[in-house]
Amino acid sequence: ADISIEAILQRQTDAHDSHLPVVILTHEVAGRAVVQAAAQIEQLAAVTGPITRIRLQGFA
């Protein structure tokens, strides 16, 4: 998928947490490309839960 990443954020919530959420903010991209990329990411062994996608418009 042709996606350009603007930022990635991962904050540790608890010192004993072995699973941490990751937020990926992309530059403007077609929704179809995000769906395809999310499907590929969900197949990775390190990903232990479903991906939640939230569309941000006019975020600057």
N, C-alpha and C positions, 0 to 999 in steps of 0.2 A: 504494500500500500504506500502511496506517496504522501507521507505525513511528515511534517517538520515539527519537532518538539521545541516548545518555547521554554518550558521549565519542568522539573521533576522535584517533588517534595515527599520526603519520608521522615516522619517524626516518631521517635520512640515514645510510647505511651506508658510503658511499665518495664522496669529492668528485667522482669522475668518473662516478658512477652516474647514468644518465638515467632509470632506472625504479626507483621506491621502493615498498615495500609500505605499505599503509594498513590500519590496524586500526580497525574501527567497532564500538563496543559500544552495544547498544540496551537500552532498558528492556524489561521482559517483553513478549513479542509472540508471536502464533501462528506456528508454523513455516511455514505456508502463505504468510504475508505476507513472511517473510524470503526464501523461495524466489522469489516474484514480484519483490521488490525486487532481489535478486541478478541475476536475469535481465535486468532493465532496466539495471542498472549495467554488466553485461558488454557491453551494446550501445554504450556510450559510446566514442567514438574514443580517449579518453585511457587507457582500460583496455586493457592489452596482454597480459594473461594471465587464466587462469581464476580464479574466486573460490573461496576455501576458507571454508566455514562451520564454526564450532565452537560447539556449544551449551554455554553456561555456566549451571549451576543453582546457586542459593544463593550467588551471587557478590556480596559486599557489602564 
